[in-house]
Structures are given as C-alpha cells and as structure tokens.
Amino acid sequence: MLYGIYGSHTPETCPVFVPKYARVFVRISEIDPERLAGRYGIRRIEARYHSALEHTFLWVVEADDPHAIERFAVDTGLASFNTLEIVPVRTFAETVEGLKRRHRLGGGQAVPHSPGAEPPERSQEPGREYE
C-alpha cells in the first residue's frame, strides 16, 4: 500500500539552518533500501519532495504497515523535529479507475445521477469506496 508522509517543522528546527537536523536527513539518505524493507516493511520509497522555505515535505512510500513507518520516523530521528502525518494514498490512475467502477462510468459516458435519486451501489468495506 502507498502512504504519504507529510511533514512540517518550524524555521527554528529547519535542516537548512540547523546542522544537527541536516545530519538526520543525510543519515536517512544513506540507509540501504533493503534494510528499510527488512526492518520497517518499507518496500520502496516512491518519491521525496521538499519545500525548504515552506518548511514542509512529502514522501511517498510503499509499505506494509503505517505503524512501522512511524517506528522508522522515530528511530531515524525524522520525528524529532517534524510534525508528521502518515496517510494512505493512491495514484491518480487508481483513483480514476475506482471512480469509473463506483459511478459506472465507461467509454466516456457518465451514468446520470439526479439529486435525491438512489446513489450507485457502494462497496460494503470501509476504505474501499474507490475500488
């Protein structure tokens, strides 16, 4: 499953200005990806985006368990100076395909749905609305 790790910190704890926190990022960049998989169930890091002057970042990882991602953030020190949110995410293509199934869209034709009419059938499993 894909997870977004949304992080933010204050200017006072920004790695651009504070070498102690810059070292945390450097250490994380040097971790062998196989070690991440073995220890934290993080199979792949899809992307890492940072906005230095906004003091925010977004990493996208493929992992087994959000609690293991949390352990990774604590163990590596990432959580020591960042506020983090770990959120399940999907690709845009997965979202579009799920919406097509949910609303019975196909071939470019939308299934009409009027306000007050019965909505299309939904998956009974929570969290599977777009699948």
C-alpha positions in Angstrom: 0.0 0.0 0.0 1.2 3.5 -0.7 1.5 6.0 2.1 2.2 9.7 2.1 4.4 11.0 4.8 3.5 14.7 5.2 6.0 16.6 7.4 6.5 20.1 8.6 8.8 21.9 11.0 9.5 25.4 12.2 12.2 27.7 10.9 14.0 27.1 14.2 14.3 23.4 13.5 14.9 23.6 9.8 17.7 21.5 8.5 18.7 24.3 6.1 19.7 26.3 9.2 20.4 23.7 11.9 23.3 21.2 11.1 22.0 18.8 13.8 18.8 18.2 11.8 20.6 18.3 8.4 22.6 15.3 9.6 19.3 13.4 10.2 18.4 13.8 6.5 21.9 12.8 5.4 21.8 9.6 7.5 18.3 8.7 6.2 19.6 9.2 2.6 22.4 6.7 3.3 20.2 3.9 4.6 20.2 0.8 2.4 16.7 0.3 0.9 16.9 -3.5 1.7 17.4 -2.6 5.4 14.2 -0.4 5.3 12.3 -3.4 3.9 13.6 -5.8 6.4 13.3 -3.7 9.5 10.2 -1.5 8.7 8.4 -3.2 5.9 9.0 -0.2 3.6 9.4 -1.9 0.3 10.1 1.2 -1.8 10.4 5.0 -1.5 8.5 6.3 -4.5 9.3 10.0 -4.1 10.6 12.6 -1.7 9.7 16.2 -2.2 10.7 19.1 -0.1 9.8 22.8 0.0 12.6 24.3 2.1 11.2 27.8 2.6 7.7 26.4 3.4 9.3 24.0 5.9 7.3 21.1 4.5 7.8 17.8 2.8 6.0 14.9 1.2 7.5 11.4 0.9 5.6 8.6 -0.7 6.5 5.1 0.4 5.2 1.6 -0.3 4.9 -0.2 3.0 3.0 -2.9 4.8 2.0 -1.0 8.0 1.7 2.7 8.9 2.9 1.8 12.4 6.1 0.5 11.0 6.5 3.8 9.1 6.0 5.6 12.5 8.8 3.4 14.0 11.0 4.4 11.1 10.3 8.1 11.7 11.1 7.8 15.4 14.1 5.5 15.1 15.8 7.7 12.4 15.1 11.0 14.2 12.8 12.3 11.5 10.0 12.7 14.1 12.3 14.5 16.5 11.9 17.9 14.7 9.0 17.3 12.3 5.3 17.1 12.8 4.3 14.1 10.7 1.1 12.7 9.2 1.1 9.2 7.6 -1.8 8.9 5.2 -2.8 6.1 2.8 -2.7 7.4 -0.8 -3.5 6.1 -4.3 -2.1 7.1 -7.7 -4.3 9.3 -9.8 -4.8 6.4 -12.3 -6.1 4.1 -9.4 -8.4 6.8 -8.3 -9.9 7.3 -11.7 -10.4 3.6 -12.3 -12.1 3.4 -8.9 -14.4 6.3 -9.7 -15.3 4.7 -13.0 -16.4 1.5 -11.2 -18.1 3.4 -8.4 -20.2 5.5 -10.7 -20.4 3.0 -13.6 -18.6 5.4 -15.9 -17.1 3.9 -19.1 -16.5 4.7 -22.7 -16.6 8.4 -21.8 -20.3 8.2 -20.8 -21.3 9.2 -17.3 -24.2 7.4 -15.7 -26.8 10.1 -14.9 -27.4 10.6 -11.2 -30.1 13.1 -10.1 -30.1 14.7 -6.6 -32.5 12.7 -4.5 -32.2 9.6 -6.5 -30.6 6.4 -5.1 -26.8 6.6 -5.3 -24.9 3.9 -7.2 -24.1 0.8 -5.2 -21.1 1.2 -2.9 -18.6 -1.3 -1.6 -19.6 -2.5 1.8 -16.0 -2.4 3.0 -14.9 0.8 4.7 -12.0 2.4 2.9 -12.8 0.7 -0.4 -15.1 3.3 -1.8 -13.0 3.9 -4.9 -12.0 0.4 -5.7 
